Amino acid sequence: MAIEYLKKASRTPETESGAARQVAEEMLSEIAKRGEAAVREYAEKLDKWTGEILVTEAEIARRTAAIDPKVKRDIEFAAEQVRRFALAQRDSMREFTVELRPGLHAGQRLIPVNVAGCYVPTGRYAHIASAYMTIATAKAAGVPNVIACSTPYRGEGIHPQVLYAMKVAGADAIMTLGGVQAIATLAYGLFTGKPADIVVGPGNKFVAEAKRMLFGQVGIDVFAGPSEVAVIADDSADPAIVASDLVGQAEHGHESPAWLFTTSRPLAEAVMRLVPQLIDRLPPTAKDAAGSAWRDYGEVILGATREEIAQVSDRYASEHLEVHARDLDWWLANLTCYGSLFLGEETTVAFGDKASGPNHVLPTKAAARYSGGLSVHKFVKTVTWQRLTREASREIAEVTARISRLEGMEAHARTADDRLAKYFPGERFELGAPVER
């Protein structure tokens, strides 16, 4: 593959994860030992929070009363978009029964988890959208108990607009907790008595490591890292729009990669001129984050053909992938590894992040090679069942006994033998040679 790096990253997110892993491990161990007392200590130490953990209905009403009605309408609109898309996903799944052989019926059931824990970060930014992305999707999946956590904001409890989004999305319980202590609380069922079956939601590297370590004890949505964006562009793309979209995602944080994959050198050079200019015009917080992200993690890759660019893109497996190129249907048909795809200049990652409908909790660090993002599927267990008549069990039991003995599993074989002896007394069956060893 004859590709050329016009800009190459000097760092990778993996270089920053070691210390976070150690911190998360120590905190999880302490919370596992001391429970709610340890959580309260971490909340005070890390977030300066000494108030109540569980947020009452009265407190929700009090803290959200002063929100501008226009803001409420925007939150309600966006939450409804996410809910409608999630319900459409749920409708695309189905239960079924099939008769595999006469008398052998098998089927599939779709059962929501009983408890979902949804984490909504509030650090550099108030992630209002993450509230309805996680909570509304869980409720659309049919989860009966959705417990949400978010970080205290400026010492005054959860950010009012985040709190309103949590309520609108349908949270059954809300807790004022952030970071590792929030993830542990959800997993262990502290303060609510309801341990989560799955914990979902974006967060910083400490949150990501806590979720990784708890995976197995609870389900998680994705193995997450810093937010990523890739833009595929050819010579038909507008460099100003491409540059704007790269900067728009680099704003997430100091370690957020932004990648441009292009077949056009003039386009690439124009974008590389524009990105620093756009970053320089940002307010201080965003400027600091985007500047570091582009300097340390930004890349620009030049390829000769769209086939080469598609291969590069699939190798990177970006969390967010925009295509600013001719023949969008070709790209839709040929790209295979991405968290969410944005086709054409008319859409942008920010639309998906905030209000268009598809979920913004997505795989990073190339996990899109094997996983999609958050959806109703993450909250629904696809389970199977089977039922046989006695006559149908005759053939299945014979084959089961023979294969079990070929594998050396005599006890398995005898469960089949016993049924044949009970249901068909006096008949002879070829059941394989008994296992002697």
PyMOL commands that set and color helices and strands:
alter all, ss='L'
color gray80, all
select helices_A, chain A and resi 13-34+36-47+57-64+69-92+128-141+160-169+179-188+205-214+239-250+265-280+284-297+306-316+328-334+349-354+367-369+376-379+390-406+410-423
alter helices_A, ss='H'
color red, helices_A
select strands_A, chain A and resi 4-7+96-101+104-112+115-120+145-150+173-176+198-200+219-220+229-233+258-262+299-302+320-324+340-343+380-388
alter strands_A, ss='S'
color yellow, strands_A
deselect
rebuild
show_as cartoon
